[in-house]
Amino acid sequence: MPCEMCGKSVPFTKSVMIDGAKLEVCPECARFGDDYKASMSSQSSGRSTGSTGGSRTVIEQRLERREKRMGTKDVYAQAKTVEVVENYGKVVREAREAKGMDLDAFSKFISEKKGTIAKVEANRLVPDDKLVKKIEKALDVKLLETVLSGAGQSTGGNSSGKMTLGDFIKKK
Ligand SMILES: [Zn+2]
C-alpha cells in the first residue's frame, strides 16, 4: 500500500490523524501524527453535532494535503523544496561570459563535456546536484532556489539567499 504522506509502498499502513485529517501512512510517517483511534475517542462527543460541516472540512484538508505532496517525495521538506532556477541556462551563460570564458574554456575549467554545458546553457539539461555545485562555485552564481509549496508563500526568510546578482539588477 502506498503511504499517503511520503508515497512509499509499504506492506501495511497505519491510520493517523494529522491536523484533523485522517491519513493512511507508513510506520515511519505515523510518528508525525496522532493515533487515529485515540483521536477518534477524544472527538467522539462532538462528532454527532455538526458532522456534515466537519467531515467536509476533513475531506478538503485531505485534498489540499494531497496536492501539496505532489511536488515532493521528501517528507521532511513538505513545506518547501529546493529546485534549480527556471532560467538556469541564461544564468550560467551570462555568468560564464561575464568571466570572459568561452564554452571550451569553461567546460575544461570544471572538467565537464562541452556538450553538457551547451545543453545546460540552452536550458535543455537540468544540471544534477554535483554539476550545480560545480557551476555555482566556478561562476559564483546561485542555481538553486527554495520553492515554498501551498498557501502563504511570502514569508521572506530564505528569499534573499536565492537572489543572483542578475536578478538584483533586473529588479532595480
Ligand atoms: Zn510514509
Backbone and ligand atoms as CSV (ligand in chain L), in Angstrom:
chain,resi,resn,atom,element,x,y,z
A,1,MET,N,N,0.852,-1.209,0.000
A,1,MET,CA,C,0.000,0.000,0.000
A,1,MET,C,C,0.877,1.246,0.000
A,2,PRO,N,N,0.471,2.243,-0.756
A,2,PRO,CA,C,1.267,3.481,-0.731
A,2,PRO,C,C,0.954,4.313,0.504
A,3,CYS,N,N,1.968,4.859,1.083
A,3,CYS,CA,C,1.799,5.775,2.222
A,3,CYS,C,C,1.266,7.099,1.684
A,4,GLU,N,N,0.218,7.633,2.317
A,4,GLU,CA,C,-0.377,8.881,1.826
A,4,GLU,C,C,0.470,10.097,2.142
A,5,MET,N,N,1.471,9.898,2.944
A,5,MET,CA,C,2.308,11.043,3.333
A,5,MET,C,C,3.563,11.119,2.458
A,6,CYS,N,N,4.295,10.026,2.370
A,6,CYS,CA,C,5.554,10.079,1.629
A,6,CYS,C,C,5.477,9.316,0.317
A,7,GLY,N,N,4.396,8.543,0.106
A,7,GLY,CA,C,4.241,7.851,-1.158
A,7,GLY,C,C,4.967,6.527,-1.249
A,8,LYS,N,N,5.658,6.171,-0.190
A,8,LYS,CA,C,6.421,4.933,-0.176
A,8,LYS,C,C,5.462,3.746,-0.127
A,9,SER,N,N,5.812,2.673,-0.821
A,9,SER,CA,C,4.977,1.492,-0.803
A,9,SER,C,C,5.374,0.612,0.374
A,10,VAL,N,N,4.409,0.340,1.231
A,10,VAL,CA,C,4.706,-0.453,2.426
A,10,VAL,C,C,3.690,-1.590,2.544
A,11,PRO,N,N,4.065,-2.675,3.233
A,11,PRO,CA,C,3.155,-3.827,3.357
A,11,PRO,C,C,1.865,-3.483,4.091
A,12,PHE,N,N,1.914,-2.552,5.032
A,12,PHE,CA,C,0.686,-2.141,5.719
A,12,PHE,C,C,0.813,-0.682,6.130
A,13,THR,N,N,-0.324,-0.026,6.269
A,13,THR,CA,C,-0.283,1.377,6.688
A,13,THR,C,C,-1.034,1.523,7.999
A,14,LYS,N,N,-0.796,2.654,8.636
A,14,LYS,CA,C,-1.398,2.941,9.923
A,14,LYS,C,C,-2.278,4.169,9.750
A,15,SER,N,N,-3.453,4.158,10.386
A,15,SER,CA,C,-4.323,5.330,10.321
A,15,SER,C,C,-3.932,6.320,11.392
A,16,VAL,N,N,-3.580,7.523,10.988
A,16,VAL,CA,C,-3.240,8.543,11.977
A,16,VAL,C,C,-3.993,9.817,11.652
A,17,MET,N,N,-4.153,10.662,12.665
A,17,MET,CA,C,-4.751,11.979,12.470
A,17,MET,C,C,-3.624,12.993,12.392
A,18,ILE,N,N,-3.602,13.747,11.312
A,18,ILE,CA,C,-2.612,14.807,11.197
A,18,ILE,C,C,-3.356,16.102,10.907
A,19,ASP,N,N,-3.327,17.013,11.867
A,19,ASP,CA,C,-4.055,18.274,11.749
A,19,ASP,C,C,-5.510,18.055,11.350
A,20,GLY,N,N,-6.145,17.095,11.940
A,20,GLY,CA,C,-7.562,16.872,11.701
A,20,GLY,C,C,-7.882,16.050,10.478
A,21,ALA,N,N,-6.880,15.627,9.720
A,21,ALA,CA,C,-7.129,14.812,8.537
A,21,ALA,C,C,-6.647,13.387,8.805
A,22,LYS,N,N,-7.495,12.429,8.419
A,22,LYS,CA,C,-7.089,11.039,8.608
A,22,LYS,C,C,-6.263,10.587,7.412
A,23,LEU,N,N,-5.109,10.056,7.675
A,23,LEU,CA,C,-4.233,9.614,6.592
A,23,LEU,C,C,-3.789,8.186,6.840
A,24,GLU,N,N,-3.643,7.438,5.746
A,24,GLU,CA,C,-3.080,6.094,5.842
A,24,GLU,C,C,-1.592,6.228,5.539
A,25,VAL,N,N,-0.785,6.047,6.535
A,25,VAL,CA,C,0.644,6.301,6.338
A,25,VAL,C,C,1.482,5.108,6.779
A,26,CYS,N,N,2.731,5.110,6.344
A,26,CYS,CA,C,3.664,4.063,6.736
A,26,CYS,C,C,4.093,4.298,8.182
A,27,PRO,N,N,4.622,3.272,8.836
A,27,PRO,CA,C,5.021,3.424,10.252
A,27,PRO,C,C,5.986,4.588,10.451
A,28,GLU,N,N,6.822,4.799,9.447
A,28,GLU,CA,C,7.808,5.881,9.518
A,28,GLU,C,C,7.118,7.237,9.671
A,29,CYS,N,N,6.055,7.445,8.876
A,29,CYS,CA,C,5.356,8.729,8.894
A,29,CYS,C,C,4.353,8.807,10.049
A,30,ALA,N,N,3.976,7.654,10.601
A,30,ALA,CA,C,2.925,7.635,11.622
A,30,ALA,C,C,3.306,8.475,12.829
A,31,ARG,N,N,4.614,8.603,13.071
A,31,ARG,CA,C,5.021,9.363,14.253
A,31,ARG,C,C,4.817,10.859,14.092
A,32,PHE,N,N,4.469,11.289,12.874
A,32,PHE,CA,C,4.173,12.708,12.680
A,32,PHE,C,C,2.739,13.042,13.080
A,33,GLY,N,N,1.906,12.021,13.253
A,33,GLY,CA,C,0.503,12.280,13.561
A,33,GLY,C,C,0.081,11.633,14.859
A,34,ASP,N,N,-1.168,11.910,15.234
A,34,ASP,CA,C,-1.722,11.268,16.413
A,34,ASP,C,C,-2.350,9.956,15.978
A,35,ASP,N,N,-2.378,9.033,16.892
A,35,ASP,CA,C,-3.020,7.765,16.586
A,35,ASP,C,C,-4.494,8.013,16.263
A,36,TYR,N,N,-4.959,7.437,15.172
A,36,TYR,CA,C,-6.312,7.719,14.699
A,36,TYR,C,C,-7.353,7.332,15.743
A,37,LYS,N,N,-7.234,6.117,16.304
A,37,LYS,CA,C,-8.229,5.634,17.263
A,37,LYS,C,C,-8.257,6.523,18.499
A,38,ALA,N,N,-7.076,6.940,18.957
A,38,ALA,CA,C,-7.005,7.808,20.132
A,38,ALA,C,C,-7.711,9.120,19.856
A,39,SER,N,N,-7.489,9.672,18.660
A,39,SER,CA,C,-8.124,10.935,18.314
A,39,SER,C,C,-9.626,10.773,18.196
A,40,MET,N,N,-10.054,9.667,17.620
A,40,MET,CA,C,-11.474,9.417,17.433
A,40,MET,C,C,-12.206,9.418,18.758
A,41,SER,N,N,-11.655,8.719,19.736
A,41,SER,CA,C,-12.349,8.603,21.008
A,41,SER,C,C,-12.435,9.954,21.697
A,42,SER,N,N,-11.417,10.777,21.551
A,42,SER,CA,C,-11.455,12.077,22.191
A,42,SER,C,C,-12.406,13.028,21.471
A,43,GLN,N,N,-12.656,12.751,20.188
A,43,GLN,CA,C,-13.541,13.633,19.420
A,43,GLN,C,C,-14.982,13.154,19.419
A,44,SER,N,N,-15.222,11.944,19.904
A,44,SER,CA,C,-16.489,11.274,19.666
A,44,SER,C,C,-17.679,12.072,20.179
A,45,SER,N,N,-17.524,12.837,21.261
A,45,SER,CA,C,-18.666,13.557,21.797
A,45,SER,C,C,-19.110,14.659,20.842
A,46,GLY,N,N,-18.186,15.387,20.254
A,46,GLY,CA,C,-18.552,16.492,19.380
A,46,GLY,C,C,-18.920,16.054,17.983
A,47,ARG,N,N,-18.762,14.792,17.687
A,47,ARG,CA,C,-18.881,14.358,16.308
A,47,ARG,C,C,-20.320,14.295,15.815
A,48,SER,N,N,-21.252,13.961,16.712
A,48,SER,CA,C,-22.645,13.833,16.277
A,48,SER,C,C,-23.234,15.188,15.915
A,49,THR,N,N,-22.817,16.243,16.595
A,49,THR,CA,C,-23.290,17.573,16.234
A,49,THR,C,C,-22.446,18.094,15.075
A,50,GLY,N,N,-23.103,18.711,14.131
A,50,GLY,CA,C,-22.399,19.351,13.021
A,50,GLY,C,C,-21.450,18.438,12.284
A,51,SER,N,N,-21.830,17.197,12.049
A,51,SER,CA,C,-20.904,16.257,11.423
A,51,SER,C,C,-20.715,16.545,9.932
A,52,THR,N,N,-21.750,17.113,9.292
A,52,THR,CA,C,-21.614,17.347,7.848
A,52,THR,C,C,-20.531,18.385,7.557
A,53,GLY,N,N,-20.624,19.516,8.264
A,53,GLY,CA,C,-19.619,20.558,8.045
A,53,GLY,C,C,-18.237,20.066,8.412
A,54,GLY,N,N,-18.168,19.335,9.509
A,54,GLY,CA,C,-16.874,18.848,9.969
A,54,GLY,C,C,-16.237,17.896,8.986
A,55,SER,N,N,-16.999,16.936,8.467
A,55,SER,CA,C,-16.392,15.938,7.595
A,55,SER,C,C,-15.975,16.550,6.261
A,56,ARG,N,N,-16.742,17.559,5.798
A,56,ARG,CA,C,-16.348,18.173,4.532
A,56,ARG,C,C,-14.992,18.860,4.684
A,57,THR,N,N,-14.792,19.503,5.814
A,57,THR,CA,C,-13.513,20.161,6.061
A,57,THR,C,C,-12.374,19.150,6.028
A,58,VAL,N,N,-12.620,18.006,6.620
A,58,VAL,CA,C,-11.580,16.981,6.638
A,58,VAL,C,C,-11.231,16.559,5.217
A,59,ILE,N,N,-12.268,16.370,4.390
A,59,ILE,CA,C,-12.007,15.970,3.001
A,59,ILE,C,C,-11.217,17.060,2.273
A,60,GLU,N,N,-11.632,18.304,2.496
A,60,GLU,CA,C,-10.898,19.411,1.856
A,60,GLU,C,C,-9.444,19.433,2.295
A,61,GLN,N,N,-9.249,19.216,3.575
A,61,GLN,CA,C,-7.871,19.204,4.076
A,61,GLN,C,C,-7.067,18.081,3.446
A,62,ARG,N,N,-7.719,16.944,3.292
A,62,ARG,CA,C,-7.014,15.809,2.695
A,62,ARG,C,C,-6.621,16.110,1.259
A,63,LEU,N,N,-7.555,16.700,0.514
A,63,LEU,CA,C,-7.256,17.031,-0.883
A,63,LEU,C,C,-6.116,18.035,-0.955
A,64,GLU,N,N,-6.199,19.009,-0.084
A,64,GLU,CA,C,-5.169,20.042,-0.056
A,64,GLU,C,C,-3.806,19.427,0.231
A,65,ARG,N,N,-3.798,18.530,1.198
A,65,ARG,CA,C,-2.551,17.868,1.547
A,65,ARG,C,C,-2.014,17.045,0.382
A,66,ARG,N,N,-2.934,16.373,-0.284
A,66,ARG,CA,C,-2.511,15.526,-1.404
A,66,ARG,C,C,-1.856,16.398,-2.481
A,67,GLU,N,N,-2.463,17.570,-2.732
A,67,GLU,CA,C,-1.878,18.472,-3.726
A,67,GLU,C,C,-0.487,18.929,-3.302
A,68,LYS,N,N,-0.375,19.241,-2.029
A,68,LYS,CA,C,0.918,19.714,-1.543
A,68,LYS,C,C,1.981,18.639,-1.675
A,69,ARG,N,N,1.567,17.391,-1.545
A,69,ARG,CA,C,2.536,16.305,-1.603
A,69,ARG,C,C,3.057,16.042,-3.000
A,70,MET,N,N,2.275,16.445,-4.022
A,70,MET,CA,C,2.636,16.130,-5.401
A,70,MET,C,C,4.058,16.561,-5.736
A,71,GLY,N,N,4.432,17.738,-5.266
A,71,GLY,CA,C,5.712,18.305,-5.664
A,71,GLY,C,C,6.923,17.626,-5.047
A,72,THR,N,N,6.741,16.912,-3.975
A,72,THR,CA,C,7.921,16.417,-3.279
A,72,THR,C,C,7.723,15.016,-2.739
A,73,LYS,N,N,8.788,14.260,-2.701
A,73,LYS,CA,C,8.740,12.933,-2.113
A,73,LYS,C,C,9.372,12.951,-0.727
A,74,ASP,N,N,10.006,14.029,-0.413
A,74,ASP,CA,C,10.718,14.124,0.858
A,74,ASP,C,C,9.765,14.589,1.946
A,75,VAL,N,N,9.515,13.715,2.896
A,75,VAL,CA,C,8.528,14.027,3.920
A,75,VAL,C,C,9.004,15.158,4.832
A,76,TYR,N,N,10.296,15.353,4.902
A,76,TYR,CA,C,10.830,16.409,5.752
A,76,TYR,C,C,10.800,17.762,5.066
A,77,ALA,N,N,10.528,17.762,3.774
A,77,ALA,CA,C,10.546,19.020,3.027
A,77,ALA,C,C,9.182,19.311,2.428
A,78,GLN,N,N,8.140,19.032,3.184
A,78,GLN,CA,C,6.797,19.236,2.631
A,78,GLN,C,C,6.495,20.706,2.381
A,79,ALA,N,N,6.980,21.557,3.250
A,79,ALA,CA,C,6.649,22.970,3.120
A,79,ALA,C,C,7.437,23.619,1.986
A,80,LYS,N,N,8.660,23.190,1.789
A,80,LYS,CA,C,9.450,23.806,0.731
A,80,LYS,C,C,10.389,22.795,0.087
A,81,THR,N,N,10.652,23.025,-1.196
A,81,THR,CA,C,11.578,22.162,-1.915
A,81,THR,C,C,12.638,23.034,-2.563
A,82,VAL,N,N,13.798,22.461,-2.755
A,82,VAL,CA,C,14.874,23.197,-3.405
A,82,VAL,C,C,14.920,22.762,-4.868
A,83,GLU,N,N,14.819,23.734,-5.745
A,83,GLU,CA,C,14.810,23.416,-7.165
A,83,GLU,C,C,15.823,24.274,-7.902
A,84,VAL,N,N,16.232,23.768,-9.072
A,84,VAL,CA,C,17.097,24.557,-9.942
A,84,VAL,C,C,16.253,25.694,-10.523
A,85,VAL,N,N,16.810,26.880,-10.547
A,85,VAL,CA,C,16.049,28.034,-11.032
A,85,VAL,C,C,15.600,27.811,-12.471
A,86,GLU,N,N,14.483,28.432,-12.823
A,86,GLU,CA,C,13.862,28.188,-14.124
A,86,GLU,C,C,14.766,28.600,-15.287
A,87,ASN,N,N,15.431,29.734,-15.159
A,87,ASN,CA,C,16.258,30.238,-16.260
A,87,ASN,C,C,17.735,29.930,-16.034
A,88,TYR,N,N,17.994,28.706,-15.518
A,88,TYR,CA,C,19.370,28.346,-15.170
A,88,TYR,C,C,20.338,28.496,-16.338
A,89,GLY,N,N,19.840,28.182,-17.567
A,89,GLY,CA,C,20.709,28.270,-18.741
A,89,GLY,C,C,21.264,29.667,-18.938
A,90,LYS,N,N,20.352,30.631,-18.825
A,90,LYS,CA,C,20.719,32.021,-19.001
A,90,LYS,C,C,21.679,32.463,-17.889
A,91,VAL,N,N,21.369,32.043,-16.681
A,91,VAL,CA,C,22.214,32.405,-15.533
A,91,VAL,C,C,23.644,31.902,-15.756
A,92,VAL,N,N,23.741,30.632,-16.193
A,92,VAL,CA,C,25.065,30.047,-16.406
A,92,VAL,C,C,25.790,30.781,-17.534
A,93,ARG,N,N,25.087,30.973,-18.653
A,93,ARG,CA,C,25.750,31.569,-19.812
A,93,ARG,C,C,26.226,32.988,-19.511
A,94,GLU,N,N,25.337,33.766,-18.876
A,94,GLU,CA,C,25.713,35.156,-18.591
A,94,GLU,C,C,26.879,35.233,-17.600
A,95,ALA,N,N,26.846,34.355,-16.618
A,95,ALA,CA,C,27.923,34.362,-15.623
A,95,ALA,C,C,29.240,33.925,-16.266
A,96,ARG,N,N,29.145,32.938,-17.151
A,96,ARG,CA,C,30.356,32.456,-17.826
A,96,ARG,C,C,30.931,33.577,-18.701
A,97,GLU,N,N,30.052,34.234,-19.459
A,97,GLU,CA,C,30.518,35.309,-20.332
A,97,GLU,C,C,31.106,36.463,-19.521
A,98,ALA,N,N,30.490,36.720,-18.386
A,98,ALA,CA,C,30.996,37.794,-17.522
A,98,ALA,C,C,32.417,37.482,-17.038
A,99,LYS,N,N,32.710,36.186,-16.915
A,99,LYS,CA,C,34.055,35.797,-16.505
A,99,LYS,C,C,35.017,35.745,-17.691
A,100,GLY,N,N,34.493,36.006,-18.879
A,100,GLY,CA,C,35.337,36.021,-20.071
A,100,GLY,C,C,35.753,34.639,-20.547
A,101,MET,N,N,34.945,33.613,-20.217
A,101,MET,CA,C,35.282,32.260,-20.663
A,101,MET,C,C,34.356,31.840,-21.799
A,102,ASP,N,N,34.945,31.167,-22.813
A,102,ASP,CA,C,34.063,30.569,-23.806
A,102,ASP,C,C,33.710,29.157,-23.340
A,103,LEU,N,N,32.822,28.511,-24.095
A,103,LEU,CA,C,32.356,27.186,-23.695
A,103,LEU,C,C,33.513,26.219,-23.470
A,104,ASP,N,N,34.486,26.263,-24.391
A,104,ASP,CA,C,35.655,25.399,-24.300
A,104,ASP,C,C,36.362,25.570,-22.964
A,105,ALA,N,N,36.701,26.832,-22.698
A,105,ALA,CA,C,37.470,27.134,-21.500
A,105,ALA,C,C,36.694,26.753,-20.245
A,106,PHE,N,N,35.409,27.061,-20.259
A,106,PHE,CA,C,34.595,26.790,-19.071
A,106,PHE,C,C,34.440,25.289,-18.833
A,107,SER,N,N,34.177,24.547,-19.922
A,107,SER,CA,C,33.998,23.107,-19.741
A,107,SER,C,C,35.291,22.453,-19.249
A,108,LYS,N,N,36.422,22.949,-19.733
A,108,LYS,CA,C,37.702,22.437,-19.236
A,108,LYS,C,C,37.903,22.838,-17.775
A,109,PHE,N,N,37.521,24.067,-17.488
A,109,PHE,CA,C,37.691,24.622,-16.137
A,109,PHE,C,C,36.992,23.758,-15.085
A,110,ILE,N,N,35.788,23.282,-15.409
A,110,ILE,CA,C,35.065,22.479,-14.424
A,110,ILE,C,C,35.071,20.993,-14.797
A,111,SER,N,N,35.916,20.626,-15.757
A,111,SER,CA,C,36.067,19.220,-16.156
A,111,SER,C,C,34.742,18.558,-16.537
A,112,GLU,N,N,33.993,19.245,-17.404
A,112,GLU,CA,C,32.765,18.663,-17.925
A,112,GLU,C,C,32.830,18.671,-19.443
A,113,LYS,N,N,31.972,17.854,-20.071
A,113,LYS,CA,C,31.934,17.861,-21.528
A,113,LYS,C,C,31.331,19.166,-22.018
A,114,LYS,N,N,31.900,19.658,-23.087
A,114,LYS,CA,C,31.411,20.902,-23.676
A,114,LYS,C,C,29.925,20.773,-24.033
A,115,GLY,N,N,29.566,19.604,-24.575
A,115,GLY,CA,C,28.170,19.367,-24.962
A,115,GLY,C,C,27.219,19.445,-23.777
A,116,THR,N,N,27.675,18.963,-22.628
A,116,THR,CA,C,26.843,19.017,-21.421
A,116,THR,C,C,26.561,20.463,-21.042
A,117,ILE,N,N,27.623,21.268,-21.035
A,117,ILE,CA,C,27.468,22.675,-20.670
A,117,ILE,C,C,26.586,23.408,-21.680
A,118,ALA,N,N,26.801,23.092,-22.967
A,118,ALA,CA,C,25.999,23.740,-24.014
A,118,ALA,C,C,24.521,23.444,-23.801
A,119,LYS,N,N,24.219,22.192,-23.451
A,119,LYS,CA,C,22.819,21.812,-23.213
A,119,LYS,C,C,22.260,22.524,-21.990
A,120,VAL,N,N,23.078,22.629,-20.962
A,120,VAL,CA,C,22.634,23.321,-19.749
A,120,VAL,C,C,22.324,24.781,-20.088
A,121,GLU,N,N,23.226,25.404,-20.843
A,121,GLU,CA,C,23.038,26.817,-21.180
A,121,GLU,C,C,21.841,27.037,-22.099
A,122,ALA,N,N,21.492,26.000,-22.850
A,122,ALA,CA,C,20.317,26.100,-23.727
A,122,ALA,C,C,19.031,25.751,-22.981
A,123,ASN,N,N,19.153,25.552,-21.660
A,123,ASN,CA,C,18.006,25.163,-20.828
A,123,ASN,C,C,17.420,23.815,-21.253
A,124,ARG,N,N,18.252,22.983,-21.848
A,124,ARG,CA,C,17.745,21.694,-22.301
A,124,ARG,C,C,18.194,20.556,-21.382
A,125,LEU,N,N,19.051,20.858,-20.424
A,125,LEU,CA,C,19.511,19.837,-19.481
A,125,LEU,C,C,19.586,20.449,-18.093
A,126,VAL,N,N,18.766,19.922,-17.205
A,126,VAL,CA,C,18.819,20.407,-15.824
A,126,VAL,C,C,20.034,19.778,-15.161
A,127,PRO,N,N,20.975,20.593,-14.709
A,127,PRO,CA,C,22.187,20.029,-14.106
A,127,PRO,C,C,21.864,19.274,-12.823
A,128,ASP,N,N,22.557,18.166,-12.596
A,128,ASP,CA,C,22.330,17.434,-11.345
A,128,ASP,C,C,23.061,18.151,-10.208
A,129,ASP,N,N,22.820,17.648,-8.994
A,129,ASP,CA,C,23.357,18.316,-7.797
A,129,ASP,C,C,24.842,18.605,-7.902
A,130,LYS,N,N,25.568,17.596,-8.371
A,130,LYS,CA,C,27.017,17.722,-8.441
A,130,LYS,C,C,27.433,18.838,-9.401
A,131,LEU,N,N,26.783,18.841,-10.566
A,131,LEU,CA,C,27.107,19.843,-11.578
A,131,LEU,C,C,26.681,21.237,-11.120
A,132,VAL,N,N,25.516,21.310,-10.466
A,132,VAL,CA,C,25.055,22.593,-9.939
A,132,VAL,C,C,26.106,23.178,-8.996
A,133,LYS,N,N,26.579,22.343,-8.080
A,133,LYS,CA,C,27.582,22.806,-7.110
A,133,LYS,C,C,28.842,23.308,-7.826
A,134,LYS,N,N,29.267,22.527,-8.824
A,134,LYS,CA,C,30.474,22.894,-9.573
A,134,LYS,C,C,30.314,24.243,-10.247
A,135,ILE,N,N,29.175,24.392,-10.951
A,135,ILE,CA,C,28.940,25.641,-11.697
A,135,ILE,C,C,28.806,26.810,-10.726
A,136,GLU,N,N,28.053,26.593,-9.647
A,136,GLU,CA,C,27.875,27.678,-8.672
A,136,GLU,C,C,29.219,28.156,-8.129
A,137,LYS,N,N,30.089,27.195,-7.853
A,137,LYS,CA,C,31.387,27.533,-7.291
A,137,LYS,C,C,32.271,28.229,-8.328
A,138,ALA,N,N,32.258,27.684,-9.559
A,138,ALA,CA,C,33.141,28.210,-10.598
A,138,ALA,C,C,32.719,29.614,-11.042
A,139,LEU,N,N,31.413,29.852,-11.100
A,139,LEU,CA,C,30.935,31.119,-11.655
A,139,LEU,C,C,30.401,32.073,-10.588
A,140,ASP,N,N,30.377,31.583,-9.338
A,140,ASP,CA,C,29.887,32.430,-8.264
A,140,ASP,C,C,28.433,32.845,-8.505
A,141,VAL,N,N,27.613,31.863,-8.852
A,141,VAL,CA,C,26.186,32.134,-9.069
A,141,VAL,C,C,25.361,31.198,-8.188
A,142,LYS,N,N,24.083,31.486,-8.095
A,142,LYS,CA,C,23.163,30.602,-7.388
A,142,LYS,C,C,22.202,29.996,-8.403
A,143,LEU,N,N,22.193,28.667,-8.467
A,143,LEU,CA,C,21.304,27.983,-9.409
A,143,LEU,C,C,20.132,27.317,-8.700
A,144,LEU,N,N,20.156,27.311,-7.400
A,144,LEU,CA,C,19.076,26.667,-6.659
A,144,LEU,C,C,18.222,27.717,-5.988
A,145,GLU,N,N,16.914,27.418,-5.917
A,145,GLU,CA,C,16.032,28.301,-5.175
A,145,GLU,C,C,15.129,27.453,-4.314
A,146,THR,N,N,14.705,28.024,-3.219
A,146,THR,CA,C,13.800,27.319,-2.329
A,146,THR,C,C,12.381,27.673,-2.724
A,147,VAL,N,N,11.614,26.649,-3.095
A,147,VAL,CA,C,10.244,26.876,-3.531
A,147,VAL,C,C,9.306,26.461,-2.419
A,148,LEU,N,N,8.483,27.389,-1.990
A,148,LEU,CA,C,7.506,27.053,-0.963
A,148,LEU,C,C,6.255,26.541,-1.655
A,149,SER,N,N,5.727,25.440,-1.161
A,149,SER,CA,C,4.507,24.916,-1.755
A,149,SER,C,C,3.328,25.275,-0.876
A,150,GLY,N,N,2.162,25.379,-1.485
A,150,GLY,CA,C,0.959,25.682,-0.732
A,150,GLY,C,C,0.777,27.164,-0.499
A,151,ALA,N,N,-0.185,27.521,0.357
A,151,ALA,CA,C,-0.527,28.928,0.563
A,151,ALA,C,C,0.467,29.600,1.499
A,152,GLY,N,N,0.377,30.928,1.560
A,152,GLY,CA,C,1.220,31.685,2.471
A,152,GLY,C,C,2.673,31.656,2.083
A,153,GLN,N,N,2.952,32.003,0.859
A,153,GLN,CA,C,4.306,31.841,0.349
A,153,GLN,C,C,5.260,32.955,0.755
A,154,SER,N,N,4.730,34.165,0.895
A,154,SER,CA,C,5.637,35.302,1.036
A,154,SER,C,C,6.099,35.482,2.473
A,155,THR,N,N,6.751,34.464,2.998
A,155,THR,CA,C,7.250,34.573,4.354
A,155,THR,C,C,8.667,35.133,4.387
A,156,GLY,N,N,9.198,35.454,3.228
A,156,GLY,CA,C,10.548,36.004,3.200
A,156,GLY,C,C,11.563,34.943,3.541
A,157,GLY,N,N,12.273,35.125,4.635
A,157,GLY,CA,C,13.190,34.104,5.108
A,157,GLY,C,C,14.342,33.864,4.155
A,158,ASN,N,N,14.220,32.811,3.360
A,158,ASN,CA,C,15.334,32.413,2.507
A,158,ASN,C,C,15.410,33.204,1.204
A,159,SER,N,N,14.445,34.067,0.942
A,159,SER,CA,C,14.352,34.632,-0.395
A,159,SER,C,C,15.610,35.406,-0.791
A,160,SER,N,N,16.236,36.068,0.165
A,160,SER,CA,C,17.418,36.826,-0.203
A,160,SER,C,C,18.556,35.905,-0.627
A,161,GLY,N,N,18.562,34.697,-0.079
A,161,GLY,CA,C,19.630,33.761,-0.393
A,161,GLY,C,C,19.619,33.275,-1.820
A,162,LYS,N,N,18.438,33.289,-2.464
A,162,LYS,CA,C,18.379,32.734,-3.806
A,162,LYS,C,C,18.589,33.798,-4.875
A,163,MET,N,N,18.690,35.054,-4.478
A,163,MET,CA,C,18.855,36.124,-5.453
A,163,MET,C,C,20.240,36.045,-6.098
A,164,THR,N,N,20.246,36.118,-7.404
A,164,THR,CA,C,21.525,36.252,-8.075
A,164,THR,C,C,21.751,37.734,-8.332
A,165,LEU,N,N,22.958,38.066,-8.675
A,165,LEU,CA,C,23.254,39.465,-8.977
A,165,LEU,C,C,22.381,39.934,-10.140
A,166,GLY,N,N,22.198,39.038,-11.106
A,166,GLY,CA,C,21.373,39.362,-12.272
A,166,GLY,C,C,19.956,39.727,-11.875
A,167,ASP,N,N,19.372,38.932,-10.997
A,167,ASP,CA,C,18.026,39.214,-10.513
A,167,ASP,C,C,17.965,40.575,-9.856
A,168,PHE,N,N,18.988,40.851,-9.082
A,168,PHE,CA,C,19.026,42.075,-8.313
A,168,PHE,C,C,19.035,43.284,-9.238
A,169,ILE,N,N,19.834,43.199,-10.281
A,169,ILE,CA,C,19.934,44.311,-11.214
A,169,ILE,C,C,18.604,44.513,-11.945
A,170,LYS,N,N,17.993,43.414,-12.354
A,170,LYS,CA,C,16.730,43.489,-13.078
A,170,LYS,C,C,15.634,44.165,-12.261
A,171,LYS,N,N,15.650,43.923,-10.944
A,171,LYS,CA,C,14.585,44.446,-10.114
A,171,LYS,C,C,14.733,45.938,-9.856
A,172,LYS,N,N,15.860,46.502,-10.157
A,172,LYS,CA,C,16.098,47.915,-9.897
A,172,LYS,C,C,15.421,48.801,-10.933
L,1,ZN,ZN,ZN,5.379,7.401,4.741
